[in-house]
Amino acid sequence: MSFFKETEYKVVSVSDMLNHPNFEELSKKSDEEGLYRILWDMGIDIHNKKELEYSYCQHRSDVTKKVVHCGRWVGALRKDDEWKRIMYMIRGY
């Protein structure tokens, strides 16, 4: 029996980030605040930065389901109550 809880991960494609409603505004910020806000909105726990990783590779977009070749972020999945409510409304669980 393991005493460590497994971390669930969320993958966010840069191609999906471009469609974020506030992408243009948030991408103009000079620090990482805009990037982190978009990742947070898309389901990555930005408070757990040691679990955050960027890579450039071929992958499937979570939004369009198309195969793309661009950057992607992988990080710990948000577990807060707001995110749980959003997932319940979207997916019904």
C-alpha positions in Angstrom: 0.0 0.0 0.0 1.3 3.4 -1.0 1.1 6.4 1.3 1.7 8.8 -1.6 -1.3 10.0 -3.6 -0.7 9.8 -7.3 -0.7 13.2 -9.1 -3.1 13.5 -12.0 -1.7 15.5 -14.9 -3.3 17.9 -17.4 -1.8 18.6 -20.8 -2.5 22.0 -22.4 -1.5 22.5 -26.0 -0.2 26.0 -27.1 -2.6 25.6 -30.0 -5.5 25.4 -27.5 -4.1 28.3 -25.5 -4.4 30.5 -28.6 -8.2 30.1 -28.4 -8.4 31.2 -24.8 -10.8 34.2 -24.7 -8.2 36.5 -23.0 -5.1 35.1 -24.8 -4.3 38.3 -26.6 -4.6 40.5 -23.5 -2.9 38.0 -21.1 0.0 37.3 -23.5 1.0 41.0 -23.5 2.0 40.9 -19.8 5.7 41.1 -19.4 6.0 38.6 -16.6 4.7 35.0 -16.4 1.4 36.2 -14.8 -0.5 36.0 -18.1 0.8 32.5 -19.0 0.0 31.2 -15.5 -3.5 32.7 -15.7 -4.2 30.9 -19.0 -2.8 27.6 -17.7 -4.9 27.9 -14.5 -8.1 28.6 -16.5 -7.3 25.5 -18.6 -6.9 23.2 -15.6 -3.3 23.2 -14.6 -2.4 23.8 -10.9 0.1 26.7 -11.3 0.7 26.7 -7.5 2.5 23.3 -8.0 5.3 24.7 -10.3 7.7 21.8 -9.6 5.2 19.6 -11.6 5.0 22.1 -14.5 6.9 21.1 -17.7 7.1 22.6 -21.2 8.0 20.6 -24.3 7.8 21.0 -28.1 6.4 17.9 -29.7 3.7 16.3 -31.8 0.5 15.7 -29.7 -3.3 15.8 -29.9 -5.1 18.9 -29.0 -7.5 18.4 -26.1 -10.0 20.9 -27.7 -9.9 20.2 -31.4 -8.7 16.5 -31.1 -6.4 17.2 -34.1 -2.7 16.2 -34.1 -0.5 19.3 -33.9 3.2 19.9 -33.7 3.8 22.8 -31.3 4.5 23.5 -27.6 2.6 22.0 -24.8 2.5 22.4 -21.0 2.1 19.4 -18.7 1.3 20.1 -15.0 -0.6 18.9 -12.0 -4.4 18.9 -12.5 -6.3 21.5 -10.5 -8.2 20.0 -7.5 -9.9 23.1 -6.2 -13.7 23.2 -5.7 -14.2 25.7 -8.5 -12.5 23.4 -11.0 -14.5 20.4 -9.8 -17.7 22.4 -10.4 -16.6 23.3 -13.9 -15.8 19.7 -14.7 -19.2 18.6 -13.3 -21.0 21.2 -15.5 -19.0 20.2 -18.6 -18.8 16.5 -18.2 -21.5 15.7 -15.8 -19.2 14.2 -13.1 
